[in-house]
Amino acid sequence: AALEAGIKELDTLVAKATAQRKAENVEFKELMASDSAAHEVLGFAKNRLNKFYNPKLYKEAPKQELSAEDRIVVNNGGTPPPTEAPGGIAGTGVTVLAQISAHDTVAQADKAAPPPPPETWGAYTVKSEESNGVIAMIDLLIKDLDKEMTEAETSEKDAQTDYNALMSDAAEKRATDAKALTEKSSAKADTDAALQGHGDAKKDAIAELMATEKYAQSLHSECDWLVQYYDVRKTARSEEIESLHRAKAVLSGADFALLQKQARTFLARRQ
């Protein structure tokens, strides 16, 4: 019973640990997806700023790869197919957060229109120092995202390692407990069979003992009868022997009267 309860408790623990690990993995994937999207958006914004303020650091968008058929058309003097406009958030091509952005847009549409922006000192003027500060802030945000993603990956790796170790230990313990339970169940079955055999042997022994006691009782009764009538039988035997002697004497020609007189004398002596 204890082993069965232990196995059930272990199975429950494994199920809970598995559910928790799945939830943690889903949370990790969501975090990595959102951080990756934010990383791409920040990189896109930084690249756009570099296009105006640091042209040397600007990275051109990759050229469109033409298919074999399009290359044949272009080589024959045709025009290449139009380039599709990048989708995603603000034309950046980042689509991971598109659903979140759409959800926020719908939620904001349900609310009242925001008030007009506050008045400023004048028209916005671009300065290189301010742009450099913005780019530096973007670099800091990207660095924070990289750090968060690295920590998340490390935590996920450690959690998966701990989970694998837990599953390995749980599987080993369950196999050991299951083997012990099987052995104990087999031993119990053997013990029950032996107990049944001993019970049958006990019944046979009791029946044999009762028969022996009955036979001993009959012998005891016979012995009691022999002891009780021993004197009577002894007297009868003596008289029978005496009668045989007299008969023998008569056959031998002896005086029967003398024999009777001797018999009375013998009986008088006994009395």
Summary of the structure (lengths in Angstrom):
residues: 271
radius of gyration: 59.0
end to end distance: 86.9
largest distance: 184.7
contacts: 563
relative contact order: 0.08
helix: 80%
strand: 0%
